[in-house]
Structures are given as structure tokens and as C-alpha cells.
Amino acid sequence: MPDKFNAWRDLHRLTQDKDGNKRLIMAEALGEFFRELPDKSLALEDLRGLIQDENRDVRWVAAESFAAVFEELPDKSKAWMEMPSSDQASF
């Protein structure tokens, strides 16, 4: 993709879309394409937000995506500690 930055900006914006289906797709995409994303810190922030989403399905997919990218994270302890606790994100 020639302009990864603009594409990433558009994808990031979709994580906050009013449409739950778009947020669900983005939760899945973050896990699937994490390696390719230019701003992994922002992608993790997006996952944190999606794990607390009002839509149960979005929360579930975001948690699965976090599990999928966990091995790729350089500081696993920090990433784990920064994730919402179970009382903040009920599934």
C-alpha cells in the first residue's frame, strides 16, 4: 500500500465509528494486520478501547485480537498491565 499512514489513519478512525459492525471488523483487523501497522502503540490503545466497547461482540473479538498479537509485543508485561481489568470489560 503506497500511503500506509493515511490508510492507517482511516482505519483508526473506524475503531470509534457509531456502527458496531464497523468496530467489530476493526477489532478483527487489528489482530490480523498488527504486524503491518505503522503505529503499534496506537493499535494497542485501540484494542484497549474496543475491549471496553458497549457491544459484547466487539469486546470479544478485540480480546481475541489482543491474544493474537500478544506474542509480537516487545514489552508483554507492560501491555498486559495496561489492558482493562475484568471489572472494566465484562464479556
N, C-alpha and C positions, 0 to 999 in steps of 0.2 A: 504494500500500500504506500503510495508516494507521500501522502501527508498524514503520517500517523498521529501527529499532535492534534490536528483538527478532528480527525476521526475519534480519537480518544476523548476529546472534549465533548463531542456529541454523545458518545456512549455514556460518559459520566453523567451528563445531564439527564439521560433516560433513567438513571437509578433513582431519580427523585420525581419521576413522572406521576401524574394523578392516576393513570391507568395501571392497576395492579398486574395485569398481564405483561405490560412492558417492563415493570420492575422485576417480575419473575424471570423473564427472558434475560434481563441484565444480570440477575443473580447467577444464573447458569453460565452466561458468557464470561463473567469474571473468573469463574473457576476454570473454564475451558481454555481461555486465551490469556491467562495470567502471565505466562512467560513472555508473551509478545507485547504486553502493555508497557508504555514508556514511563508511567508513574505508578509503580507498585505500591508506594505508600498511600496514595490516594485510592487505589483499588482496594486496599485493606480497610481504609476508612469507609468506603462504600459498602463493603461486606459487613462491617460493624453496624452500619445504619440499616442495612437490609435484614440483618439478623433480628433487629428490633421492629421490623415493619409491622403494620397493623394487619396485614394479610398473612394468615398462617402458612399458606403455600410458599409465599415469598421467603418467610423466615426459614422454612425447612430447606429450600433449595440453596439459600445463602449459607446455611450451616454446612450443607454438603459441599458447597464450593470452597468454603474455608478449609474443610478437611482435605479436599483435593489439592489445595495449594500449600498446605502446611509444610510439607517436606522441602519445598523450594525456598522457604523463608530463611534468611541468614540468621535472624535472632528469634528463634522459636519461643524462648521464654518470654520475651517482651511481647511478641504477638499474642501469645496465649493470655498473658495478664491483661492486655488491653481489650480483649473481647468482652462483650457484655456478660454479666453473670446470669445464672439461670433464673434469678428472680426478676431480671430486667427483660429477658427474652423467653417467654413461655411458649413451648411448642404444643 
